[in-house]
Amino acid sequence: MPTKTVVENDVEIIMPKLYKVMLLNDDYTTFDFVIEILKTVFHKSEEEAINITLKVDREGSAAVGVYPYEIAQVKIEKTHTLARQAGYPLRAIMEEV
């Protein structure tokens, strides 16, 4: 899924499309669980995780990272799997950048 070709020193580099992963707010998933997902799946610091969680709560969604398609998909699937195992409806989506 390339979007851009860059030529450097006569070498053609194909850059993959990037996707923004967003967490969506719901009325059931706890702040603590969202913070834990952000730390474990998205490798955010405690402070970053708290700030993103508050933004999701206030605005309904928040971007948590930008990744190539396959990595974004794996992170979304991992988030959904962990949330369902814990009994939460937390959802993540991706949007092309």
Secondary structure as GFF3:
##gff-version 3
##sequence-region A 1 97
A	DSSP	beta_strand	2	8	.	.	.	ID=ss1
A	DSSP	beta_strand	11	16	.	.	.	ID=ss2
A	DSSP	beta_strand	18	24	.	.	.	ID=ss3
A	DSSP	alpha_helix	31	40	.	.	.	ID=ss4
A	DSSP	alpha_helix	46	59	.	.	.	ID=ss5
A	DSSP	beta_strand	61	68	.	.	.	ID=ss6
A	DSSP	alpha_helix	69	86	.	.	.	ID=ss7
A	DSSP	beta_strand	91	96	.	.	.	ID=ss8
###
